[in-house]
Amino acid sequence: MQTIKTTKRALRRFLLDAQHLLPPLKAGEPASLPQRVLKLIQDLECVQIDPVSAVRPNQQLVLAARLPDFKPDVLNQLLKENLIFEYYANAASIIPMQDYPLFQPVRERLKKHLLPELKKLEDVAGGVLRRLEDEGPLPAKAFRSDQRVHGYWDNQNATTKATSHALNLLMDIGEIRVVYRDGQHRLFDLTVRSVPRPLLEEAKRIDPASAREALLEKYLRAYRVFEPGDPRFGWQKISAKERREAIDQRVKAGKILPVCIAGLKTEYYILAEDKERLLDIEAAVPAADFEEDDPIFFLPPLDNLLWSRKRLADLFDFHYRWKIYTPPAKRQYGYYAMPILAGDRLIGRIDPRLDKKNRRLHVQLLQIEPGVERTDVLMANIHRALRAFAERHGATAVTVTSEGRLIEI
């Protein structure tokens, strides 16, 4: 068994390069913005969706961090053209449509699990399907119901409209899908009408074991640096023993390689096809982990780079938890803390809010990590990046709360 010995810096720079976060940006990209967005989603394998919009929804921030000219409407265009779909990968995600068949075992598993719940709403779900068939794409608000049921996010009381719950159930089992987003509103249509027929036929024929293997391979390509302790491993219901076996089988087959990192107990793995890429990056590691004038990236809480908190701590020495559900008094860095990436180091965090009405970005926290010197050059670079970030998301002014004072930058 071949083990690659490397350093934290080399491995994290490899990871950043795979995540399209290591300048300079790659050349030879497709010309049009929709093509570049689709290519980026394909390279990342998927992009996580989240409706929380302190600035913009997570999926838009992920793509905008990597494509400065990104426009949110492009995602709607790709949805309408059936080039992407929304489903469960690393939680709810945007996925290239070419991968639709791979998720058939997931849809079948959810269908089996949700069948009793669907039976309770058989008439409601049937009515939803008939309306979509007759009228085409419709938003959830088009379906009215006085009946309230226990939805996915209800605790003690039943507060979810029966039609809304039926829509979620039908989407989970693959009967319908999101074909457009109008702000926070999703428009649904029948899957049989909106997924290309060859992919529907392939999903019917695909061998479940082959689909599960292909989905696991997709996970490995998405994470690029991985370890079997991840409970999301393979984006399937896999036990710890099965995760370990999946790793061992691939090591024996020469498909993945263990990576030994100086100073770390955890053994990580990479794809064998990435070995030369890692070695090339290791040979070109610069002296400094970041320069004061390096390009700055602000990463949303569910950015692909942040999926594994353990990997983040191990490789970047950066401890991060999204505190959205933590009581405000217990939050150390705020409600929507976004890590700041410079070079190959996470140097701090911001907690931004976008006031769309007044076109103003307010940064409620700008924190620099201990050990990072807060020089005038660095702060000027961060302020420039904040102004660019604000402009990219429709703001014309930026204010920062610093040491109890509100300053405009």
Disulfide bonds with the S-S distance in Angstrom:
none
